[in-house]
Amino acid sequence: MIVTDTRRRRVVIDSDVKNEADDQFAVVHALLSPSLDIRGIIPAHFGSSRSATSMLDSRAELEHLLALMGRTGSVRIENGSPVSLSGHPETVRSAGSRLIVEEARRTDAGPLFIAFLGPLTDMAAALLEAPDIATTDTTVIWIGGPPYGDREWRGTWPEFNLRNDIAAANVVFGSGIRIWQVPANIYRLVGVGYAELRRRVEPHGALGRYLAQAVVDFNTAHHGVPVESRSLGDSPAIALMLDPWCAVFRAQSPVRFTDSGHCVPAESGSPVSVVEAIDVRYFLEDMFAKLAEFGEVNGTR
């Protein structure tokens, strides 16, 4: 039996967890990782095209995951904004953005990592309310944004997490806060197939069955072409919190995003550490192993 290192990294997770079927894997992976001190999870909105109550849908999905894990009430949940940034800070301030400010201003707990698996609305709200947190030892990890340079993107445009709040992305990227970005061309490379899900996820209790079936159900409902796989594109954010050295970064000078979702140079703002490659084998195998261990401890019913 390996003796576990008891040190922990302080993190907050902001997730539009009901949007697709990959946030669920990322959230569960984080909850199963003993080195992460999860100070709170913020349910995020995912626009209004699919639901008029998308943030509350994310809240309900998060509570369902915690129930499947037998962890109801074990982690702080604070609702994020139900809408995107409209230009008035008071419209997007929320319990979730206040949690971010509270944790960022702490001086007694070491660095803070905040993973955004959807839009950057709640981070923008926190920065508009408390600009000083941009100078704290806080790292924003964002799954989102289009590829840089001449790399082609064949998904929806603008990129989904950016499209759901371009104004918020510009607030965050213009703030000076430390940003690690996983753009679309990288997060799309975390593919898992149905056969792998049947072998590596489904056998591990009610949680495993739910996670595996959610992928199939989402694809069936939302893909117009035959498919038997999906990218677990939010999982790189958890990998970067578990092991910040598992990726290759490129330094990017400050940028802002146009209304059409394109990225253009900015005269000021945050330099960005852009992930250009990440150790997919490491974090998928880590997640599969932790799901298996969870199933063994809690039974496979």
C-alpha positions as CSV (number, residue, x, y, z in Angstrom):
1,M,0.0,0.0,0.0
2,I,1.5,3.3,-1.1
3,V,1.5,5.9,1.7
4,T,-0.4,8.9,0.5
5,D,1.1,12.4,0.5
6,T,-1.2,14.4,2.7
7,R,-0.5,17.9,1.3
8,R,-3.4,19.5,-0.6
9,R,-3.9,22.1,-3.3
10,R,-6.7,24.7,-2.7
11,V,-9.2,24.7,-5.6
12,V,-12.6,26.0,-6.6
13,I,-14.5,24.5,-9.6
14,D,-17.0,26.5,-11.7
15,S,-19.0,24.1,-14.0
16,D,-21.9,24.2,-16.4
17,V,-22.2,20.6,-15.4
18,K,-25.6,19.9,-17.0
19,N,-24.6,21.4,-20.4
20,E,-23.1,18.2,-21.9
21,A,-21.7,14.9,-20.6
22,D,-18.0,15.7,-19.9
23,D,-18.2,18.1,-16.9
24,Q,-19.6,15.2,-14.9
25,F,-16.4,13.2,-15.3
26,A,-14.2,16.2,-14.4
27,V,-16.2,17.0,-11.3
28,V,-16.2,13.4,-10.1
29,H,-12.4,13.1,-10.8
30,A,-11.8,16.2,-8.7
31,L,-14.0,14.9,-5.8
32,L,-12.1,11.5,-5.9
33,S,-8.7,13.2,-5.7
34,P,-7.3,13.5,-2.1
35,S,-4.7,16.1,-3.0
36,L,-7.4,18.6,-4.0
37,D,-8.9,20.8,-1.2
38,I,-12.1,21.7,-2.9
39,R,-13.2,24.9,-1.3
40,G,-16.4,25.0,-3.3
41,I,-18.2,24.1,-6.5
42,I,-20.1,26.8,-8.4
43,P,-22.9,25.7,-10.8
44,A,-22.7,27.8,-13.9
45,H,-25.2,28.8,-16.6
46,F,-24.7,27.5,-20.2
47,G,-26.8,30.1,-22.0
48,S,-30.5,30.0,-22.8
49,S,-30.7,28.2,-26.1
50,R,-31.2,24.8,-24.4
51,S,-32.8,25.8,-21.1
52,A,-34.2,29.0,-19.5
53,T,-32.9,27.7,-16.1
54,S,-29.4,26.4,-17.1
55,M,-27.6,27.4,-13.9
56,L,-30.2,25.8,-11.8
57,D,-30.0,22.7,-14.1
58,S,-26.3,22.6,-13.3
59,R,-27.0,22.9,-9.6
60,A,-29.5,19.9,-9.8
61,E,-27.0,17.8,-11.8
62,L,-24.2,18.6,-9.3
63,E,-26.4,17.5,-6.4
64,H,-27.3,14.3,-8.2
65,L,-23.6,13.5,-8.7
66,L,-22.9,14.1,-5.0
67,A,-25.8,11.8,-4.1
68,L,-24.5,9.0,-6.4
69,M,-21.2,9.3,-4.5
70,G,-22.8,9.4,-1.1
71,R,-21.4,12.8,-0.5
72,T,-24.5,15.0,-0.2
73,G,-23.6,18.0,1.9
74,S,-19.9,17.3,2.0
75,V,-18.8,20.1,-0.3
76,R,-19.8,23.8,-0.4
77,I,-22.0,24.7,-3.3
78,E,-22.7,28.3,-4.2
79,N,-24.8,29.2,-7.2
80,G,-23.2,31.2,-10.0
81,S,-24.9,33.8,-12.1
82,P,-27.9,32.6,-14.0
83,V,-27.1,35.0,-16.9
84,S,-24.2,36.2,-18.9
85,L,-22.5,39.6,-18.2
86,S,-24.7,42.5,-19.5
87,G,-22.3,45.3,-18.7
88,H,-23.6,45.9,-15.2
89,P,-21.7,44.1,-12.5
90,E,-24.7,43.9,-10.2
91,T,-26.5,41.7,-12.7
92,V,-24.0,38.9,-12.4
93,R,-22.9,39.1,-8.8
94,S,-23.8,35.8,-7.0
95,A,-23.0,33.6,-4.1
96,G,-20.5,31.9,-6.4
97,S,-18.6,35.1,-7.3
98,R,-18.5,36.0,-3.6
99,L,-17.0,32.6,-2.9
100,I,-14.3,33.4,-5.5
101,V,-13.5,36.7,-3.9
102,E,-13.4,35.2,-0.4
103,E,-11.0,32.5,-1.4
104,A,-8.8,34.7,-3.5
105,R,-8.3,37.2,-0.7
106,R,-7.2,34.6,1.8
107,T,-3.5,35.0,2.8
108,D,-3.3,31.9,5.1
109,A,-3.8,29.0,2.7
110,G,-1.4,29.2,-0.2
111,P,-2.1,29.5,-3.9
112,L,-5.6,29.2,-5.3
113,F,-6.6,27.4,-8.5
114,I,-10.0,28.1,-10.0
115,A,-11.1,25.7,-12.8
116,F,-13.8,27.1,-15.2
117,L,-15.4,24.3,-17.3
118,G,-17.9,26.7,-19.0
119,P,-18.2,30.5,-19.4
120,L,-16.1,32.9,-17.4
121,T,-19.1,34.8,-16.0
122,D,-18.5,34.2,-12.3
123,M,-14.8,35.1,-12.6
124,A,-15.7,38.3,-14.4
125,A,-18.2,39.1,-11.7
126,A,-15.7,38.5,-9.0
127,L,-13.1,40.8,-10.7
128,L,-15.6,43.6,-11.3
129,E,-16.6,43.5,-7.6
130,A,-13.0,43.1,-6.3
131,P,-10.3,44.1,-8.9
132,D,-7.6,43.6,-6.2
133,I,-7.9,39.8,-6.5
134,A,-6.1,40.0,-9.9
135,T,-2.9,40.6,-7.9
136,T,-3.3,37.6,-5.6
137,D,-1.8,34.2,-6.0
138,T,-4.7,33.0,-8.0
139,T,-4.7,31.0,-11.2
140,V,-7.7,30.9,-13.5
141,I,-7.8,27.6,-15.6
142,W,-10.2,28.0,-18.5
143,I,-11.5,25.3,-20.8
144,G,-12.5,27.5,-23.7
145,G,-11.7,29.8,-26.6
146,P,-10.8,29.1,-30.2
147,P,-7.5,27.8,-31.5
148,Y,-4.7,30.4,-32.0
149,G,-3.0,31.3,-35.2
150,D,-3.7,29.3,-38.3
151,R,-5.0,26.1,-36.6
152,E,-8.3,25.1,-38.0
153,W,-11.4,24.6,-35.9
154,R,-14.2,22.5,-37.2
155,G,-16.6,22.7,-34.3
156,T,-19.4,25.3,-33.7
157,W,-18.4,29.0,-33.9
158,P,-17.9,30.9,-31.8
159,E,-16.4,28.3,-29.5
160,F,-19.2,27.3,-27.1
161,N,-17.7,28.3,-23.7
162,L,-16.6,31.7,-25.1
163,R,-19.9,32.2,-27.0
164,N,-21.9,31.9,-23.8
165,D,-20.2,35.0,-22.4
166,I,-17.7,36.9,-24.6
167,A,-18.0,40.0,-22.4
168,A,-16.9,38.1,-19.3
169,A,-14.0,36.6,-21.2
170,N,-12.8,40.0,-22.1
171,V,-13.1,41.2,-18.4
172,V,-11.0,38.3,-17.2
173,F,-8.4,38.5,-20.0
174,G,-8.1,42.2,-19.5
175,S,-7.7,42.0,-15.7
176,G,-4.1,41.0,-15.3
177,I,-4.9,37.8,-13.4
178,R,-2.9,34.7,-14.1
179,I,-4.6,32.6,-16.8
180,W,-3.9,29.0,-18.0
181,Q,-6.1,28.4,-21.1
182,V,-7.0,25.1,-22.7
183,P,-8.3,26.1,-26.2
184,A,-10.7,24.1,-28.3
185,N,-8.1,22.4,-30.4
186,I,-6.6,20.8,-27.3
187,Y,-9.6,20.0,-25.3
188,R,-11.1,18.1,-28.2
189,L,-8.3,15.6,-28.1
190,V,-9.5,13.8,-24.9
191,G,-11.7,11.3,-26.8
192,V,-13.1,8.2,-25.1
193,G,-15.1,5.5,-27.0
194,Y,-18.2,3.7,-25.9
195,A,-16.3,0.4,-25.7
196,E,-13.8,2.0,-23.3
197,L,-16.7,3.4,-21.3
198,R,-18.3,0.0,-21.1
199,R,-15.0,-1.5,-19.9
200,R,-13.5,1.2,-17.7
201,V,-16.4,3.2,-16.3
202,E,-19.8,1.4,-16.5
203,P,-18.8,-1.6,-14.2
204,H,-18.1,0.7,-11.2
205,G,-21.5,1.0,-9.5
206,A,-24.4,3.4,-10.0
207,L,-21.9,6.3,-10.5
208,G,-20.1,4.5,-13.3
209,R,-23.3,3.5,-15.0
210,Y,-24.6,7.0,-14.8
211,L,-21.5,8.6,-16.2
212,A,-21.2,6.1,-19.1
213,Q,-24.9,6.3,-20.1
214,A,-24.9,10.1,-19.9
215,V,-22.4,10.2,-22.8
216,V,-24.5,7.9,-25.0
217,D,-27.7,9.8,-24.1
218,F,-26.2,13.2,-24.9
219,N,-24.7,12.1,-28.2
220,T,-28.0,10.5,-29.2
221,A,-29.9,13.6,-28.4
222,H,-27.6,16.2,-29.9
223,H,-25.5,14.6,-32.7
224,G,-27.0,14.4,-36.1
225,V,-24.4,11.9,-37.4
226,P,-23.4,8.4,-36.3
227,V,-21.0,8.6,-33.3
228,E,-19.5,6.2,-30.7
229,S,-17.2,8.5,-28.8
230,R,-17.0,11.8,-27.0
231,S,-14.2,14.1,-25.8
232,L,-14.0,14.5,-22.1
233,G,-12.8,18.0,-22.8
234,D,-13.2,19.5,-19.3
235,S,-10.9,17.0,-17.7
236,P,-7.7,18.8,-18.6
237,A,-8.6,21.4,-16.0
238,I,-8.6,18.8,-13.3
239,A,-5.3,17.4,-14.6
240,L,-3.7,20.8,-14.4
241,M,-4.8,21.2,-10.8
242,L,-3.5,17.7,-9.9
243,D,-0.2,18.1,-11.7
244,P,0.6,21.6,-13.2
245,W,3.6,20.0,-14.9
246,C,1.6,17.5,-17.0
247,A,1.2,20.0,-19.9
248,V,3.3,22.0,-22.4
249,F,2.5,25.7,-22.2
250,R,3.2,28.5,-24.7
251,A,3.4,32.1,-23.6
252,Q,0.7,34.2,-25.3
253,S,0.7,38.0,-25.2
254,P,-2.6,39.7,-24.1
255,V,-5.6,39.2,-26.3
256,R,-9.3,40.1,-26.4
257,F,-12.2,38.5,-28.2
258,T,-14.4,40.1,-30.8
259,D,-18.1,39.9,-30.9
260,S,-17.7,37.2,-33.6
261,G,-15.6,35.1,-31.2
262,H,-12.2,35.8,-32.9
263,C,-9.1,36.5,-30.9
264,V,-7.2,39.7,-31.6
265,P,-4.2,41.4,-29.9
266,A,-4.8,43.6,-26.9
267,E,-2.6,46.5,-25.7
268,S,-3.0,45.5,-22.0
269,G,-4.3,42.7,-19.9
270,S,-3.2,39.3,-18.8
271,P,-0.5,37.3,-20.6
272,V,-1.8,33.9,-21.1
273,S,-0.2,30.5,-20.6
274,V,-1.8,28.4,-23.4
275,V,-1.8,24.7,-23.2
276,E,-0.4,23.2,-26.4
277,A,-0.2,19.6,-25.3
278,I,-1.2,17.7,-22.2
279,D,-0.6,14.1,-20.9
280,V,-4.0,12.6,-21.7
281,R,-2.8,9.1,-20.8
282,Y,-2.0,10.2,-17.2
283,F,-5.2,11.9,-16.3
284,L,-7.6,9.5,-18.0
285,E,-5.9,6.5,-16.4
286,D,-5.9,8.4,-13.0
287,M,-9.6,9.0,-13.4
288,F,-10.4,5.4,-14.4
289,A,-8.4,4.0,-11.5
290,K,-10.1,6.3,-9.0
291,L,-13.5,5.3,-10.3
292,A,-12.5,1.6,-9.9
293,E,-11.3,2.2,-6.4
294,F,-14.4,4.1,-5.5
295,G,-16.5,1.2,-6.9
296,E,-14.5,-1.4,-4.9
297,V,-15.0,0.5,-1.7
298,N,-18.6,1.3,-2.2
299,G,-19.8,-1.8,-4.0
300,T,-20.9,-2.2,-7.6
301,R,-24.6,-2.1,-7.1
